[in-house]
Amino acid sequence: MTQLIDLEKKINSELATKIKSSYIKHNHLYLNIEVEDLTEVLVFLKNNSSTKFRQLIDVTAVDYPEEKNRFNLIYLLLSHEFNNRVILNYYINENEIIPSITEIFPSANWMEREVFDMYGIKFKNHPDLRRILTDYNFDGFPLRKDFPLTGHNEVRYSEDEKKVIYEPVKLEQNYRNFDYESPWEGTKYIKNINKKND
């Protein structure tokens, strides 16, 4: 814990104007910054001899649709040498385009593509910003909290057309009359028919 406290002091003294707030929780150092300071803070954390956060673990986001700055972008970094983790985050609005960090951490390529695919957040100067988990014609962004749980379209293979087709989602209720009291004997209307036949 004292090592993390020293690290927090070191980062705050070196990047005094760049760090909005910092705290330690669950043996992780949390840093809150502004989006325009992202590349400078990451270069410092990666290259400074007292930090050496040389591995990017993940890039992700959290959606707060009711807030003005809708998305919280989160970067998880690991220092193998000092066995420390730092969680860097900042808030952006819905239409903001943020800088890609693929030149600092090449592994961010796929992580940023996933954030783009799931949340619709765009990264400036990304080498290959396209969908990675959903289909190219997919409508919407699944991890936004305003995306319908069933989606807009369903995909299935058509034997008649011999290809994959898209159709609007149909919500069927095949099990509307399911008998929860006695599922082995069937629903009530089947029970009534069976009694009449006896």
C-alpha positions as a Markdown table, in Angstrom:
| # | Residue | x | y | z |
|---|---|---|---|---|
| 1 | Met | 0.0 | 0.0 | 0.0 |
| 2 | Thr | 2.8 | 2.4 | 0.8 |
| 3 | Gln | 4.3 | 1.7 | -2.7 |
| 4 | Leu | 0.9 | 2.8 | -4.2 |
| 5 | Ile | 0.8 | 5.9 | -2.1 |
| 6 | Asp | 4.3 | 6.8 | -3.2 |
| 7 | Leu | 3.3 | 6.2 | -6.8 |
| 8 | Glu | 0.2 | 8.4 | -6.5 |
| 9 | Lys | 2.4 | 11.2 | -5.1 |
| 10 | Lys | 4.9 | 10.8 | -7.8 |
| 11 | Ile | 2.3 | 10.9 | -10.6 |
| 12 | Asn | 0.5 | 13.8 | -9.1 |
| 13 | Ser | 3.7 | 15.8 | -8.7 |
| 14 | Glu | 4.9 | 15.1 | -12.3 |
| 15 | Leu | 1.6 | 15.5 | -13.9 |
| 16 | Ala | 0.1 | 18.1 | -11.6 |
| 17 | Thr | -2.0 | 20.0 | -14.2 |
| 18 | Lys | -3.1 | 16.8 | -16.0 |
| 19 | Ile | -4.6 | 14.8 | -13.1 |
| 20 | Lys | -8.1 | 16.0 | -12.1 |
| 21 | Ser | -8.3 | 13.5 | -9.2 |
| 22 | Ser | -6.7 | 10.4 | -7.9 |
| 23 | Tyr | -7.4 | 7.8 | -5.2 |
| 24 | Ile | -6.4 | 4.2 | -4.2 |
| 25 | Lys | -9.1 | 1.5 | -3.9 |
| 26 | His | -8.7 | -2.3 | -3.8 |
| 27 | Asn | -4.9 | -2.0 | -4.4 |
| 28 | His | -5.5 | -0.1 | -7.6 |
| 29 | Leu | -4.6 | 3.5 | -8.4 |
| 30 | Tyr | -7.4 | 5.4 | -10.1 |
| 31 | Leu | -6.6 | 8.5 | -12.1 |
| 32 | Asn | -9.3 | 10.9 | -13.5 |
| 33 | Ile | -8.1 | 13.1 | -16.4 |
| 34 | Glu | -9.4 | 15.2 | -19.3 |
| 35 | Val | -9.5 | 13.6 | -22.8 |
| 36 | Glu | -7.0 | 16.1 | -24.3 |
| 37 | Asp | -4.4 | 15.0 | -21.8 |
| 38 | Leu | -4.8 | 11.3 | -22.6 |
| 39 | Thr | -1.7 | 10.7 | -24.8 |
| 40 | Glu | 0.6 | 12.8 | -22.6 |
| 41 | Val | -0.4 | 10.9 | -19.5 |
| 42 | Leu | -0.2 | 7.5 | -21.1 |
| 43 | Val | 3.3 | 8.2 | -22.5 |
| 44 | Phe | 4.5 | 9.3 | -19.1 |
| 45 | Leu | 3.0 | 6.2 | -17.4 |
| 46 | Lys | 4.5 | 3.9 | -20.0 |
| 47 | Asn | 8.0 | 5.4 | -20.3 |
| 48 | Asn | 8.8 | 6.9 | -16.9 |
| 49 | Ser | 11.4 | 4.8 | -15.0 |
| 50 | Ser | 9.4 | 5.0 | -11.7 |
| 51 | Thr | 6.1 | 3.9 | -13.3 |
| 52 | Lys | 6.7 | 1.5 | -16.2 |
| 53 | Phe | 3.1 | 0.7 | -17.0 |
| 54 | Arg | 4.0 | -1.1 | -20.2 |
| 55 | Gln | 1.0 | -3.4 | -20.7 |
| 56 | Leu | -2.4 | -2.2 | -21.7 |
| 57 | Ile | -4.9 | -4.7 | -20.1 |
| 58 | Asp | -8.1 | -3.3 | -21.5 |
| 59 | Val | -10.0 | -0.3 | -23.0 |
| 60 | Thr | -13.7 | -0.2 | -22.1 |
| 61 | Ala | -16.5 | 2.3 | -21.6 |
| 62 | Val | -19.6 | 2.8 | -19.4 |
| 63 | Asp | -22.7 | 4.4 | -20.7 |
| 64 | Tyr | -24.6 | 6.9 | -18.6 |
| 65 | Pro | -27.4 | 8.0 | -21.1 |
| 66 | Glu | -28.9 | 10.6 | -18.7 |
| 67 | Glu | -25.7 | 12.5 | -18.2 |
| 68 | Lys | -24.4 | 15.3 | -20.4 |
| 69 | Asn | -21.0 | 13.5 | -20.8 |
| 70 | Arg | -22.6 | 10.2 | -21.6 |
| 71 | Phe | -19.6 | 7.9 | -21.7 |
| 72 | Asn | -16.9 | 7.1 | -19.2 |
| 73 | Leu | -13.8 | 5.7 | -21.0 |
| 74 | Ile | -11.6 | 3.5 | -18.9 |
| 75 | Tyr | -8.0 | 2.3 | -19.5 |
| 76 | Leu | -6.5 | -0.5 | -17.4 |
| 77 | Leu | -2.7 | -0.5 | -17.3 |
| 78 | Leu | -0.2 | -3.0 | -15.7 |
| 79 | Ser | 3.4 | -2.5 | -14.5 |
| 80 | His | 5.0 | -6.0 | -14.4 |
| 81 | Glu | 8.2 | -4.6 | -12.9 |
| 82 | Phe | 6.5 | -3.0 | -9.9 |
| 83 | Asn | 3.4 | -5.2 | -9.9 |
| 84 | Asn | 1.0 | -2.2 | -9.9 |
| 85 | Arg | -2.2 | -1.5 | -11.7 |
| 86 | Val | -3.6 | 1.9 | -12.7 |
| 87 | Ile | -7.1 | 2.7 | -13.9 |
| 88 | Leu | -7.3 | 5.8 | -16.0 |
| 89 | Asn | -10.7 | 7.3 | -16.9 |
| 90 | Tyr | -12.3 | 10.4 | -18.4 |
| 91 | Tyr | -15.8 | 11.4 | -19.6 |
| 92 | Ile | -16.9 | 12.3 | -23.1 |
| 93 | Asn | -20.1 | 13.3 | -24.7 |
| 94 | Glu | -22.0 | 11.2 | -27.2 |
| 95 | Asn | -20.6 | 12.7 | -30.5 |
| 96 | Glu | -17.0 | 13.3 | -29.3 |
| 97 | Ile | -14.2 | 11.8 | -31.3 |
| 98 | Ile | -11.3 | 10.8 | -29.1 |
| 99 | Pro | -7.6 | 10.1 | -30.0 |
| 100 | Ser | -6.5 | 6.6 | -30.7 |
| 101 | Ile | -3.7 | 5.2 | -28.5 |
| 102 | Thr | -2.6 | 2.6 | -31.0 |
| 103 | Glu | 0.7 | 4.3 | -31.6 |
| 104 | Ile | 1.5 | 4.1 | -27.8 |
| 105 | Phe | 0.0 | 0.7 | -27.2 |
| 106 | Pro | -0.5 | -1.3 | -30.5 |
| 107 | Ser | -2.7 | -3.8 | -28.6 |
| 108 | Ala | -5.3 | -1.0 | -28.3 |
| 109 | Asn | -6.2 | -1.6 | -32.0 |
| 110 | Trp | -8.7 | -4.4 | -31.2 |
| 111 | Met | -9.8 | -3.0 | -27.9 |
| 112 | Glu | -10.8 | 0.4 | -29.5 |
| 113 | Arg | -12.6 | -1.5 | -32.3 |
| 114 | Glu | -14.6 | -3.3 | -29.7 |
| 115 | Val | -15.5 | -0.1 | -27.9 |
| 116 | Phe | -16.5 | 1.4 | -31.3 |
| 117 | Asp | -18.6 | -1.6 | -32.2 |
| 118 | Met | -20.4 | -1.9 | -28.8 |
| 119 | Tyr | -20.8 | 1.8 | -27.9 |
| 120 | Gly | -20.4 | 3.8 | -31.2 |
| 121 | Ile | -17.4 | 5.8 | -29.8 |
| 122 | Lys | -15.1 | 6.9 | -32.6 |
| 123 | Phe | -11.3 | 7.1 | -32.4 |
| 124 | Lys | -9.3 | 9.6 | -34.4 |
| 125 | Asn | -6.3 | 8.2 | -36.4 |
| 126 | His | -7.2 | 4.6 | -35.7 |
| 127 | Pro | -5.6 | 2.4 | -38.4 |
| 128 | Asp | -8.7 | 0.1 | -39.0 |
| 129 | Leu | -11.9 | 1.4 | -37.2 |
| 130 | Arg | -14.6 | -1.1 | -38.2 |
| 131 | Arg | -16.9 | -3.5 | -36.5 |
| 132 | Ile | -15.3 | -6.5 | -34.8 |
| 133 | Leu | -18.1 | -8.4 | -32.9 |
| 134 | Thr | -21.2 | -7.6 | -34.9 |
| 135 | Asp | -22.1 | -7.9 | -38.5 |
| 136 | Tyr | -21.1 | -5.0 | -40.8 |
| 137 | Asn | -24.7 | -4.2 | -41.6 |
| 138 | Phe | -25.7 | -4.3 | -37.9 |
| 139 | Asp | -28.0 | -1.4 | -36.8 |
| 140 | Gly | -27.1 | 0.2 | -33.5 |
| 141 | Phe | -24.7 | -0.3 | -30.7 |
| 142 | Pro | -25.6 | -3.2 | -28.3 |
| 143 | Leu | -24.0 | -1.9 | -25.0 |
| 144 | Arg | -25.7 | 1.5 | -25.1 |
| 145 | Lys | -28.4 | 1.5 | -22.5 |
| 146 | Asp | -31.0 | 2.8 | -25.0 |
| 147 | Phe | -30.5 | -0.2 | -27.4 |
| 148 | Pro | -33.5 | -2.6 | -27.3 |
| 149 | Leu | -32.8 | -5.9 | -25.5 |
| 150 | Thr | -34.1 | -7.9 | -28.5 |
| 151 | Gly | -32.3 | -5.8 | -31.1 |
| 152 | His | -33.9 | -4.5 | -34.3 |
| 153 | Asn | -33.3 | -7.4 | -36.7 |
| 154 | Glu | -32.7 | -11.1 | -36.4 |
| 155 | Val | -30.4 | -13.1 | -38.7 |
| 156 | Arg | -31.2 | -16.6 | -40.0 |
| 157 | Tyr | -30.3 | -18.9 | -42.8 |
| 158 | Ser | -33.1 | -19.3 | -45.3 |
| 159 | Glu | -33.3 | -22.8 | -46.9 |
| 160 | Asp | -35.5 | -21.3 | -49.7 |
| 161 | Glu | -33.0 | -18.5 | -50.7 |
| 162 | Lys | -29.9 | -20.5 | -49.7 |
| 163 | Lys | -28.4 | -17.5 | -47.9 |
| 164 | Val | -28.4 | -15.6 | -44.6 |
| 165 | Ile | -31.3 | -13.1 | -44.4 |
| 166 | Tyr | -32.3 | -10.2 | -42.1 |
| 167 | Glu | -35.8 | -9.9 | -40.8 |
| 168 | Pro | -37.4 | -7.6 | -38.2 |
| 169 | Val | -37.5 | -9.1 | -34.8 |
| 170 | Lys | -40.8 | -11.0 | -34.1 |
| 171 | Leu | -41.6 | -11.7 | -30.4 |
| 172 | Glu | -43.6 | -14.9 | -30.3 |
| 173 | Gln | -45.3 | -16.2 | -27.1 |
| 174 | Asn | -45.4 | -19.9 | -27.8 |
| 175 | Tyr | -45.5 | -20.8 | -24.1 |
| 176 | Arg | -48.2 | -18.3 | -23.0 |
| 177 | Asn | -50.4 | -21.0 | -21.5 |
| 178 | Phe | -47.7 | -23.0 | -19.8 |
| 179 | Asp | -48.9 | -24.6 | -16.6 |
| 180 | Tyr | -46.4 | -23.9 | -13.8 |
| 181 | Glu | -48.2 | -26.1 | -11.3 |
| 182 | Ser | -48.0 | -29.3 | -13.2 |
| 183 | Pro | -45.7 | -29.0 | -16.3 |
| 184 | Trp | -45.6 | -32.8 | -16.8 |
| 185 | Glu | -49.3 | -33.1 | -17.4 |
| 186 | Gly | -49.6 | -30.2 | -19.8 |
| 187 | Thr | -51.7 | -27.0 | -19.8 |
| 188 | Lys | -55.3 | -26.8 | -18.4 |
| 189 | Tyr | -57.0 | -26.9 | -21.8 |
| 190 | Ile | -55.2 | -30.2 | -22.6 |
| 191 | Lys | -56.2 | -31.6 | -19.2 |
| 192 | Asn | -59.8 | -30.7 | -19.9 |
| 193 | Ile | -59.7 | -32.5 | -23.2 |
| 194 | Asn | -58.2 | -35.6 | -21.6 |
| 195 | Lys | -60.9 | -35.7 | -18.9 |
| 196 | Lys | -63.7 | -35.5 | -21.6 |
| 197 | Asn | -62.1 | -38.4 | -23.6 |
| 198 | Asp | -62.1 | -40.5 | -20.4 |
